[in-house]
């Protein structure tokens, strides 16, 4: 008897599974039928077409203001619209075909533009409402321009070492070519990065000249030499008397203090060549601070090979004798 109950339960269970499978099958068929019915109908949707400019003559370049995309309304069945949404229509403009040497622009008419759009589709579909009435294509003449080269550097120096002078680039300028519109405001161009650490000797590197401007067609020469003289430096110091200039002849003043200490950096090789006689410290009475009665010392004469000059004190008080 138990076996009969088991067989009965199995029969009903199998029967139930068959019903579920049939229901799912009918649901799937109904869904497919609905999709086929739905997508076979015609729809109108807005599409985007990318514009590809091809065969641009070497003497010209495309202006930056040219359109890169146009939109239009397409009427087709759902399957076709889905297909072309993935495929993405394109418009190939053969610039050389339309270009006239005497003009820097040309126009593609609405009829021609519509024909170009229509060439994307396998059958004659309705194309309406183009986003432009006609396509204006603007060209810039290719020009040559001389620009200054700016070295791009990241330097760290060994303790006690410094540059002797500013960086020198040879040649200091290059000739670039490209569309006149893109190069109009360009004055300089950079080298690739030169990164050096713990520098203790002269630098001489040949590096490429690079540009992030995609419109630049060529750079000549495309390499330059970057030089920097480097030396070990030491600090020198002198206490020097102050000379007053532009003082009225009938006026007598006293400076406090009457001398200043001048400290400076100089290369170790040049250190012994520097003497007090190479310096002249002055205070200009005509540039005095009248409210607080002080003057700022300056160096009228100093050696050309010293750096980082510091006065101590930085200002000098004065008193007028009456």
C-alpha positions as CSV (number, residue, x, y, z in Angstrom):
1,X,0.0,0.0,0.0
2,X,2.8,2.3,0.8
3,X,4.2,1.7,-2.6
4,X,0.9,2.7,-4.3
5,X,0.9,6.0,-2.2
6,X,4.4,6.7,-3.3
7,X,3.6,6.1,-7.0
8,X,0.5,8.3,-6.7
9,X,2.6,11.2,-5.2
10,X,5.2,10.8,-7.9
11,X,2.6,10.9,-10.6
12,X,1.0,14.1,-9.3
13,X,4.5,15.7,-8.8
14,X,5.5,14.9,-12.4
15,X,2.2,16.2,-13.6
16,X,2.7,19.4,-11.7
17,X,6.2,19.9,-13.2
18,X,4.9,19.4,-16.7
19,X,2.2,22.1,-16.1
20,X,4.9,24.5,-14.8
21,X,7.2,23.8,-17.8
22,X,4.2,24.3,-20.2
23,X,3.3,27.6,-18.6
24,X,6.9,28.8,-18.8
25,X,7.0,27.8,-22.5
26,X,3.8,29.6,-23.3
27,X,5.1,32.7,-21.4
28,X,8.3,32.6,-23.4
29,X,6.4,32.2,-26.7
30,X,4.1,35.1,-25.7
31,X,7.0,37.3,-24.8
32,X,8.8,36.5,-28.1
33,X,5.5,37.2,-30.0
34,X,5.1,40.5,-28.1
35,X,8.7,41.6,-28.9
36,X,8.3,40.6,-32.6
37,X,5.0,42.5,-32.8
38,X,6.3,45.5,-30.9
39,X,9.7,45.8,-32.7
40,X,8.2,45.2,-36.2
41,X,6.3,48.5,-35.8
42,X,7.8,51.7,-37.1
43,X,9.2,54.2,-34.7
44,X,10.9,57.7,-35.1
45,X,13.9,58.3,-32.9
46,X,16.7,60.9,-32.8
47,X,20.1,59.5,-33.9
48,X,23.6,60.9,-33.7
49,X,26.1,60.6,-36.7
50,X,29.8,61.2,-36.2
51,X,31.6,63.2,-38.9
52,X,34.9,61.8,-40.1
53,X,37.0,64.3,-42.1
54,X,39.2,62.4,-44.5
55,X,42.0,63.1,-47.0
56,X,42.8,66.6,-45.7
57,X,45.4,68.2,-48.0
58,X,48.9,68.6,-46.5
59,X,48.9,72.3,-46.9
60,X,45.8,72.8,-44.6
61,X,44.4,71.5,-41.4
62,X,40.9,71.3,-40.0
63,X,39.7,74.3,-38.0
64,X,38.8,73.5,-34.3
65,X,35.3,75.0,-34.8
66,X,34.2,72.3,-37.3
67,X,31.3,70.2,-36.3
68,X,32.1,66.7,-35.1
69,X,28.5,65.3,-34.9
70,X,25.1,66.0,-36.3
71,X,21.7,64.7,-35.2
72,X,18.7,63.6,-37.2
73,X,15.3,61.9,-36.9
74,X,15.2,58.3,-38.3
75,X,11.9,56.4,-39.0
76,X,12.4,52.6,-39.1
77,X,11.2,49.5,-37.4
78,X,12.4,48.7,-33.9
79,X,14.9,46.1,-34.9
80,X,16.6,48.5,-37.4
81,X,16.7,51.3,-34.9
82,X,18.3,49.0,-32.3
83,X,20.8,47.8,-34.9
84,X,21.8,51.3,-36.0
85,X,22.0,52.6,-32.4
86,X,24.8,50.0,-31.8
87,X,26.4,50.4,-35.2
88,X,26.4,54.3,-34.9
89,X,26.1,56.1,-38.2
90,X,29.0,58.0,-39.6
91,X,29.5,60.7,-42.2
92,X,32.7,60.5,-44.2
93,X,33.6,63.9,-45.7
94,X,36.3,63.7,-48.4
95,X,37.9,67.1,-47.8
96,X,40.1,66.8,-50.9
97,X,37.1,66.4,-53.1
98,X,35.5,69.7,-52.0
99,X,38.7,71.7,-51.2
100,X,39.5,74.8,-53.3
101,X,43.1,76.1,-53.0
102,X,41.9,79.7,-53.1
103,X,39.4,79.3,-50.2
104,X,39.7,78.3,-46.6
105,X,36.2,76.8,-46.4
106,X,33.5,75.0,-48.3
107,X,29.9,74.0,-47.8
108,X,28.1,70.7,-48.2
109,X,24.4,71.2,-49.1
110,X,21.5,69.7,-47.2
111,X,20.7,67.3,-50.0
112,X,24.3,66.1,-50.2
113,X,24.4,65.8,-46.4
114,X,21.2,63.8,-46.3
115,X,22.6,61.5,-49.0
116,X,25.7,61.0,-46.9
117,X,23.6,60.1,-43.8
118,X,21.4,57.8,-45.9
119,X,24.4,55.8,-47.1
120,X,24.6,54.3,-43.6
121,X,21.3,52.3,-44.0
122,X,20.6,49.2,-45.9
123,X,17.3,50.4,-47.3
124,X,15.6,53.7,-48.1
125,X,14.6,54.9,-44.6
126,X,13.0,58.3,-43.8
127,X,15.6,60.8,-42.6
128,X,14.3,64.2,-41.4
129,X,15.2,67.2,-39.2
130,X,18.9,67.3,-39.6
131,X,20.5,69.5,-36.9
132,X,22.1,71.7,-39.5
133,X,20.7,73.0,-42.8
134,X,24.2,72.6,-44.4
135,X,27.6,71.6,-43.2
136,X,30.2,74.4,-43.2
137,X,33.8,73.0,-43.2
138,X,36.5,75.5,-42.3
139,X,40.2,74.9,-42.9
140,X,43.3,76.7,-41.6
141,X,46.5,77.1,-43.7
142,X,49.6,75.3,-42.3
143,X,52.1,77.9,-41.1
144,X,55.7,77.8,-39.7
145,X,56.4,79.6,-36.4
146,X,59.5,80.1,-34.3
147,X,58.9,79.5,-30.6
148,X,61.1,79.6,-27.5
149,X,62.1,76.3,-25.8
150,X,61.4,76.1,-22.1
151,X,63.3,73.3,-20.3
152,X,61.1,71.2,-18.0
153,X,63.3,70.1,-15.0
154,X,63.2,68.5,-11.6
155,X,66.6,69.0,-10.0
156,X,67.9,68.5,-6.4
157,X,71.5,69.3,-5.5
158,X,73.9,67.7,-3.2
159,X,74.4,69.6,0.0
160,X,76.7,72.6,-0.7
161,X,76.3,72.5,-4.5
162,X,74.3,75.0,-6.5
163,X,73.9,76.2,-10.1
164,X,76.4,78.8,-11.3
165,X,73.9,80.4,-13.6
166,X,70.5,79.9,-15.3
167,X,69.9,76.9,-17.5
168,X,71.0,77.3,-21.1
169,X,69.2,75.6,-24.0
170,X,70.8,75.1,-27.4
171,X,69.1,76.0,-29.7
172,X,66.9,78.2,-27.6
173,X,64.1,78.2,-30.2
174,X,62.6,75.7,-32.7
175,X,60.3,75.9,-35.7
176,X,56.9,74.4,-35.4
177,X,54.3,73.8,-38.1
178,X,50.5,73.6,-37.8
179,X,47.2,75.3,-38.4
180,X,47.4,79.1,-38.1
181,X,44.4,79.2,-35.7
182,X,45.9,76.7,-33.3
183,X,49.4,78.3,-33.3
184,X,48.3,81.9,-33.1
185,X,48.7,82.3,-29.3
186,X,51.6,79.8,-28.9
187,X,54.8,81.4,-27.7
188,X,56.8,78.6,-26.0
189,X,57.2,74.9,-26.1
190,X,58.6,72.5,-23.5
191,X,61.2,69.8,-23.4
192,X,60.5,66.4,-21.9
193,X,61.1,66.2,-18.2
194,X,64.7,66.0,-17.0
195,X,64.7,64.6,-13.5
196,X,68.1,64.4,-11.6
197,X,69.0,64.1,-7.9
198,X,72.0,64.9,-5.7
199,X,73.7,66.9,-8.5
200,X,77.3,67.8,-7.9
201,X,78.7,68.4,-11.4
202,X,77.8,70.2,-14.6
203,X,74.8,69.0,-16.5
204,X,74.6,68.4,-20.3
205,X,71.6,66.6,-21.6
206,X,70.1,66.1,-25.1
207,X,66.3,65.9,-24.7
208,X,63.2,65.8,-27.0
209,X,61.0,68.8,-27.5
210,X,57.4,67.8,-26.8
211,X,54.0,69.3,-27.1
212,X,50.6,68.4,-25.7
213,X,49.0,70.3,-28.7
214,X,47.8,67.7,-31.1
215,X,47.5,70.3,-33.8
216,X,51.3,70.7,-34.1
217,X,52.3,68.8,-37.2
218,X,56.1,69.0,-36.9
219,X,58.9,70.4,-34.6
220,X,62.3,71.1,-36.1
221,X,64.7,70.4,-34.6
222,X,62.9,68.0,-32.3
223,X,65.9,67.8,-29.8
224,X,67.8,70.4,-27.9
225,X,70.8,70.4,-25.5
226,X,70.2,71.5,-21.9
227,X,73.3,72.8,-20.0
228,X,73.8,73.9,-16.5
229,X,77.0,74.8,-14.8
230,X,77.2,73.5,-11.2
231,X,79.8,74.2,-8.5
232,X,80.3,73.7,-4.7
233,X,79.6,76.9,-2.8
234,X,80.8,78.4,0.4
235,X,79.6,81.5,2.3
236,X,81.7,84.7,2.5
237,X,81.1,87.6,4.8
238,X,82.5,91.2,5.1
239,X,81.6,94.1,7.4
240,X,81.5,97.2,5.1
241,X,81.2,100.9,5.7
242,X,78.0,102.6,4.4
243,X,78.3,105.5,1.9
244,X,75.4,108.0,1.8
245,X,74.4,109.3,-1.7
246,X,72.1,112.1,-2.8
247,X,72.5,113.9,0.5
248,X,71.9,117.7,0.3
249,X,75.2,119.6,0.8
250,X,73.9,121.7,3.8
251,X,72.6,118.6,5.7
252,X,74.5,116.5,8.2
253,X,73.2,113.1,9.3
254,X,74.4,110.2,11.4
255,X,73.8,106.5,10.5
256,X,73.1,103.9,13.2
257,X,74.9,101.6,12.6
258,X,77.4,103.2,10.3
259,X,78.4,99.8,8.7
260,X,76.6,96.6,7.7
261,X,77.6,92.9,7.4
262,X,77.2,91.6,3.9
263,X,77.1,87.8,3.6
264,X,77.0,86.0,0.2
265,X,77.5,82.6,-1.5
266,X,80.3,82.1,-3.9
267,X,81.8,79.0,-5.6
268,X,84.7,77.4,-3.7
269,X,87.0,78.0,-6.7
270,X,86.3,81.8,-6.7
271,X,86.2,82.3,-2.9
272,X,89.8,83.5,-2.6
273,X,89.3,86.1,-5.4
274,X,86.7,88.1,-3.5
275,X,87.9,91.0,-1.3
276,X,86.3,94.0,0.4
277,X,87.4,96.3,-2.4
278,X,84.9,94.5,-4.7
279,X,82.0,96.0,-2.7
280,X,80.4,99.4,-2.3
281,X,77.5,99.7,0.1
282,X,75.3,102.8,-0.2
283,X,72.2,104.3,1.3
284,X,70.2,106.7,-0.9
285,X,68.9,109.6,1.1
286,X,66.4,110.5,-1.7
287,X,64.7,107.1,-1.1
288,X,64.6,107.3,2.7
289,X,61.6,106.4,4.8
290,X,60.6,109.8,6.1
291,X,58.0,108.6,8.6
292,X,60.2,106.1,10.4
293,X,63.6,107.7,9.7
294,X,65.4,104.7,8.1
295,X,67.2,103.8,4.8
296,X,67.7,100.5,3.1
297,X,71.3,99.6,2.2
298,X,72.1,98.5,-1.4
299,X,75.1,97.3,-3.2
300,X,76.3,99.8,-5.8
301,X,79.2,97.5,-6.7
302,X,79.7,93.8,-6.1
303,X,81.4,90.8,-7.8
304,X,79.3,89.2,-10.6
305,X,79.9,85.7,-9.4
306,X,78.2,85.9,-6.0
307,X,74.7,84.9,-5.0
308,X,72.2,85.2,-2.2
309,X,73.4,88.6,-0.8
310,X,72.1,89.3,2.7
311,X,72.5,92.5,4.7
312,X,72.6,92.6,8.5
313,X,70.9,94.7,9.6
314,X,68.5,95.1,6.7
315,X,67.7,98.7,7.5
316,X,69.7,101.6,8.9
317,X,68.4,104.4,11.1
318,X,69.5,108.0,10.6
319,X,69.5,111.1,12.7
320,X,69.6,114.7,11.3
321,X,71.8,117.3,13.0
322,X,70.4,120.8,13.1
